[in-house]
Amino acid sequence: MLASFSRNTWPVRCISGDFIAHASYRVTGNAVAMGEAAGAVAAIAAQTKRAPHDVPWSEGQAAVEKARAKARANSGNRDGSF
């Protein structure tokens, strides 16, 4: 998702609060998954000398799935969990 007015602007969520308030935001799960996907696409973009928004999501998704499969294999858990 990109802002329509710029090819290099990424949407972010700005929140502010103290430690107690942060505990109630419940964004960690979303932020982890978004960060994992953004990192995968950024790595592909850097390796292929493209801008992140020029990387099709199918490439990013394949990279995330490959990394997760590798993590499962290295964890030693046979049930597929980490």
N, C-alpha and C positions, 0 to 999 in steps of 0.2 A: 504494500500500500504506500503510495507516494502522494505528496501534496500536488495538486494540479498545477500550481504556479511555479514549481521548480523541479528540475530533474535530479537534484542532489539533496533534497530535504526529506528526512524520514520522520514519521510521526512518533512522538514520544508521550509518555505520561508523566507529568510533573505533579508530585504530591509533596506535601510538607507536613510535618508533625513531630511530636516527641516519640520516644520509644514506645509508650503505651499505645499511642494512636497508630503507629506503624504496625503493631500486632493485629489490628483489626482491618487492615486494608485488603487482605486476602488476594494479593496479586502475585505471590511468589510462584505458584504453579504456572500461571500464564506467562510470567516474565522469564522463567526458565526455558519453557518451550520456545518462546519467541526469540530468546537469545541464542538458543541452540540453532534454530533455523537461520537467523541472521548471520551467525558466525559461519555456518556452512556455505551460505551464498557468498559472503564476503571472501572466504578462502578461495572458492571457485573463481570469483571475479579477479582476485589478485593473481592467481596462477595462470589465468587465461587472458590477462590484461584487458578486462572488460569492466564496465561500471556494474555495480551490483544489480541495478534495475534492468540490465541487459541479459542477465542470467535467467533463463526460464525456470520456473518453480520446479519443474520435473527434475532438473539437474540437482537443485538443492534438496529436494525430497529424497532422491537416490543417495546423496551424500549422507544425509541424516540417518537413513535406514542402514547404510553400510557401517557407519560409526556405531550405531546401537547394536548391530549384529556382532561387531568386533568386541564391544564392551561386554556383551553377554558371554561370548566365547572365552574372554579373559577372566570373567568373574568366577568361573568354575561352577556356577549354579546351573543345574540341568533343567530347571523348570522355566528358564527364560527370564527370570527376574534378575535385577542387578544386585 
